[in-house]
Amino acid sequence: MAAKVTAEQLHEKLAAGVEDIEFLTVQDTSDGCGAKFAVVIVSKKFNGMTAVERHQSILGNEGVLAEEMKTVCANWCGVPDHPHLSSFVVLTTSCSSTFC
């Protein structure tokens, strides 16, 4: 069984792997089990990127959290493509199977 992922680990990895972060929050929404997280990232890195490109830069096969996504299932809740909102990434993770 894979090691449990913590909010602190995700926060550290995102802080190190995403340039120009203006705001970052990671919250474990699984009561500490490590199967579900709510993540909000605001970064100038995302300016000009489509929602899919933002998603792939974090969760894709080459994304910042690619390794962690092997143990945490992810559902993407992105911000619509809009000039004033393009720097936001909102991620909620969840899984229908239980990792706890």
Summary of the structure (lengths in Angstrom):
residues: 100
radius of gyration: 12.9
end to end distance: 10.6
largest distance: 42.4
contacts: 283
relative contact order: 0.24
helix: 26%
strand: 24%
